[in-house]
Amino acid sequence: MTTEPAPASGTVHWIGAGLSTGSGLAALCDEAERVRLWHRTESRAADALERLGLTGRAQPRACSRDALAAELAPGDVVVSMLPATEHAPLLAECVRRGAHFACSSYVSEAVLEQAPAAERAGLVVLTEAGLDPGLDHLFAHALVARAREAIGEKTPASYALTSYCGGVPAVPNDFTYRFSWAPAGVLNALRSPARYIEGGAETVAERPWEATRRHVVEGETFEVYPNRDSVPFVAQYGMPDAWTPRTFVRGTLRLEGWLRAWDGVFEQLKTGDDARVAALAQELAAAYPTTDDDRDRVVLAVSLDVRAESGPSWRGGYLLDLVGDAEESAMARCVSRTLALGVRHILDGSLPPGLNRAAETAARSERWLRELGQEGVEFTLRVDR
């Protein structure tokens, strides 16, 4: 028996007002009956609302677990903009109080464990609804659907899928990068092995930067490297069983010259212990911060090339290339608007109970991309047959 979703109350609790909170919050103020912004203190929440031009449209709150629990009501929606390690405790509170939950992060084991209880209670758990993960998934699902239609899912074929995303300075500096979030996260990601498919075989890069290669997008040269574990996304993206991968990699995009500029960082990552890497993160944050005068740029390039053993070939790609402005960073626009769209679909009851990623089907991906395009998240699709 399919569980009916618990009716949404119309109240949204947005937890955290960091660098990824942008105009998506304003969109929710237009759609939800009540929006509460929770931050470290009520005054800081009020300051964030003023910065976003939302004073009087959302209510500021000082964030604590007890204070939030006291205000949560059945059918409310909790949006977590906190670090990923904080999602599971928030979700547990949501399940106890009968509230829906949304975040932009990857699904963790701790969140996954609670999804069945949420589903039984009719609660939506929305994850991976930001930029990366989020928009990258939407692009990939939409491309796979188009290729299936052109090639045929039972037609033997090989394919190459690449998905590269990066937040970089709009005006390059000598380091080719500026830190707008915790440098420790950037460095620790580089210390984590990356698994992907290259030349038809699974490959592991123990040091991801050593797998860096040139990648040309619309005539501009970038440098890209694999990130995390790409292999599970073969199934998540619904690649047909009759198709075999030549290449399947999800990774990070950097400006040309990044590998050379970061050579000293890599040497310390090779030899430094946790304490040294933590100290390095602080040094880099001080040396290369993002200031109020800096503008960020987000580039997301997803492409799919399918070649049938006999018959047609198909190639297509999505490109998002946005620059921030004085009102909002490109990163905040992409993350917050995608997440807000998902929350609106919780409010209107169109998402099913239980675990949801932003992109579960091609139909949903096409719909969300159409809606995001109408709301100012600009991207292009190119198809070559």
N, C-alpha and C positions, 0 to 999 in steps of 0.2 A: 504494500500500500504506500502511495506517495504521500509524504507529509506536506500539509499545506503550510505556506510561510506564515509566521506570526505577523499580524498587521502592524505596519510601522506607525509609530505614534506621531511622527512629524517633528520630533526633537532630535537634533544632531549635536553630539559632544565631540568637538575637535580637540584632540589632546596634543599640545605642543605647537609652538609658533616659530619653529626654526627656519632655516634657509629654504626649505622646500615648500613652505606654506605661502601660497600666492593667490592668484585670482580665482582658483578653484573654490576657495572659501567664500569669496564674493558670490560665485554662482550658486552655492548652497544657501546663502542668505536670501537669494531670490526664490529658491524652490522650497526650502523647509519652513515649517511654521515657526520653529525656534532654533537658534544656533547658539551654543555656548562654547567659548574659546577658553581652554584650560592651559595655563602656563605656570611657571615656577611661583610667581606671585600675581595677585590680581592687578597690581599696577603695571607689571610687565605685559600681562595679557591686554590691558587697556592700551598700552603703548603700541603693541602689535596691531591692534584693531585700528588705531589712529593712522599708523603707517600704511595700512591697507585701505584706508578710506572707509572703514566699516564701523566707525563709532556710532553707537545707537542701533546698529543693525544686528549685532551679536552681543551677547553678555559675557564680560570677562569673569574668569574664575581663577582662584588659586588652586593649583593641582595637588591633591593628595589622594591616596587610595580611599580613605574614609570619606572625604568630602565628595568624591565622585560617586561612591557607592550610595551615599545618602540622597543623591539627586537622580540616580538612574531609575528609570521606570520601564515597565514592559513595553517593548516595541521601539524604544529609543535606538539610535544608531551611534556607536562609539567609533570614531576615526582615530587611529593611533599613528601619530607622526613621531613617536619615540623610537629609540634604537630597537633593533629587532629582538634583542633579549628581553625587552619589556612587553612584547606582544602577548605572550602566553598568560602571564598573570592578569592582564587586562581582559583577555578572552574568558578566563575562568570567572571573573567578576560578571562579565556579560551573561554567561550561561546561568549563573546564579540568579541574576536579576531579570532574565528574559529579554536581553537587549541584543541587537545585531552588532556585528563587528566588521571593520574594514581597515586595511593597511596596504601599503605599496610594496612590502617586502616579500622575499621568497618564503615559501612555506617551510617552517621549521618542524622538526619532529615533535616538539612540545605543542605546537599549534595543531599539527595533524592528529595528535592523540585526543584532542578535545573536540574535533570536528563531528564525530558520531553523536556525542551528547547534544551538541548544538543542533544538529539535524533533527534529532528526535524531538527537540523543543520547538522546531519550526524556525530556527534562527539562521540567518545568512552569515557566513564567514567569507568575506571577500578578501583575497590576497593578490599579490603580484599585479597591482593595478596602479602603476606609476609610469615611469619612463623605461627603465631597464632594471627590473622586469616590469612589463606592462605593454607599452607601445610596441616594443620589439616583438612580443608574442602576437599582438594583433596583426602586425605586418606579416609575420611568418605564416600564420594561419590563412590569411587572405591569399598569399602567394601560392601556398600549397593547394588551396581550393581551385584557383585559376589553372594551375598546372594539371591537376587531376582532370579537369574538364577538357583541356586541350590534348593531353596525352592518353588519358584513360588509366584508371588505377590498376587495372589488370595487365597492362602492357609492360613487358620487361623493359626496364630503363635504368640508367644510372643518373645520379644527381649530385650537385654541389650546392650546399646552402651555407652562406656566411652571414653572420649578424654581428656587426661591430657598432659600439656606442661609446661616446666619450663627451665629457664636459671639459672644454679647453678655454683658454683666454681668447676673446675676440680679437685683441691686439697682442700678438705673440711677444713674450719676453725672452731673455736669454735662457731661462730654465724651461721654456715651452709650456709652463703650467703655473696655475695659482691655486692655492688651497682655499676652498670655500666650505669644506667640512673636515672632520678630524683626519689629519695626515696619518695617524696610526692605522686607520682603516685602509688607506691606499697602500701603505707599506706592507701590512699583513696580508693583503690580497696578493701582492707580488711574491710573498713567501709561501703561498699555498700552491701545490701542484695543480696543473690544468690537464684535463683529459678531453680529447677531441678525436675526430676521425680525419685522417690525412692519407691520401693514396689508397683509399679503401680499407685502411686498417686503423684500429684504435691506437692512439699515441698519447703518451703522458710527458708533459714538460714539467720537470721538477722545479725549474726556475722559469716561469712563464716568459720573462723578458728575453730569454735566450731563443725563443721561438718567434721573435718580432720579425715582421716582414713589411715591405712597402705595400700600400693599398691605395689605388687611384680611384677617386670619386669625383665625377664630373670634371675631370681634368686636373684636380688638385691631389697632390700626393700626401698621404698620411702614413703613420706607422701603426700597426695593429699587432696584438698578441692575444693568445687564447686565455680565457678566464674561467675559473671554476670547473664544473663537470658538464660538458656539452652533451654527452651521450644520452642521458635520459630524455632529452628534448626531441630525439628522433621519434619516440612514441608519443610524447606530449603534443607534437605538431601534427601527428596523424600521417606520417609518411607511409605510403602504400607498401605492402609487403613485397610486391613485385618489383619495386624500385630498390636499387642498392646504392649506398652512398660512396661517392668518390671522396667528397669532402663534406664535413659537417662540423662547423666551429662557431661558437658564440664567444665573442671576445671584446676587448677594450681598444678604443681608438685614441691615438695621440697625434699631436702635430709632428710634421716632419722635423727631424733633428732631436726628437725626444730621447732616443736611445743613447746618443752621444752626450747630450746634456745631463743625463742622469747616471752617467758611468760611475761617478763617485758614490752615488747612493747605492748602486748595485753592489759595489765592492763591500760596503758596510753590511748590506743584507746577507751577503755570503758568509761573513765572519762574525757579525755581531750577535750577542745574545738578546733576550727580550728587553733587558734594561737598556742596552745600547740602542736598540731600535726605537724604544719609547723616547729616549733622549733625542735621537735623530729626528723623530716626528716633531718634537717641540722646536728644534732648530729650524726645520724647514718651514713650519708654520710662521715663525717669526721672520724668516728671510723672504718668503714668497706668499704673503697674504693676499686675499681679495679685498680691496678697499671699496669705498662707496663710489669712487670714480671709475672703477674697472667694470667692464661689461663681459659677461660670459657668453660662450657659444656652445650649443649642443648639436652634435652631429650623430645621427643614427642612420646607418646604411644596412639594409637587409636585402639580400639577393638570392635568387634560386635559379639554377640552370639544370634543366632536365633533358637528357638525350636518350631517346628510345633506341633499342637495339636495331629495330627496323621501323622506319616511319618518321614522324615529325619530331622536332625538338622544340623546346619552349624555354624562354628566358625572361625573367622579370625582376624588378626591384623597387623597393620603396626607399625614399630618401627624405629625411627630416633634417633641416639645417637652419637653426634659429639662433638669433642673437638677442641677448637681454637688453632692456632699456632702463631708464631712470626709475620707472615704476615697479619693474619686476624682472627678476633674472629669468633667463631662458629655462634653467633647470626647474625653478619654482613653477613656471607656467606649465611645463610638460607634466611634472609629477602631480601638481595639485589639480589641474583640470581633468586629467585622466581619472584620478581617484574620486574627484567630485562627481564625475559622470557615473561611476560605479555606485556611489552612494545614492544618487538620484534614482537609480534603478532598484536599489533596495527600498527606497521610499515609495516607489510606484508599484512594488510587489512583483516585478518582472524577473527577479533573480530567484532561483529555487533555494530551499533551505540546505544547509550543509556547506561544505567547502566549495568555493568558487574561485577560479583564477579569472583575471580580466578576460582572457581569451580561452574559451572552452570549445567553441565551435566556429566554423567559418562564417556562419550566418551572423552570430553575435559580433564577430570581429568586423565584418563589413558594416554592420549597423553602427557600432561604436566609432569606427573610423569616419563614417559619414557625419555623425554627430560632432565629433571632435573637430573635423574640418570646418564645420559650420560655426564652431565656437572659437576659432582663432588659432588652433594648433595646426600650422600649415605644413604640408608634406606633399611629395609628388610620387606618382606611380609611373614607371616606364616598363612597357612590355615589348619584347622583340620575339617574333616568331620565326 
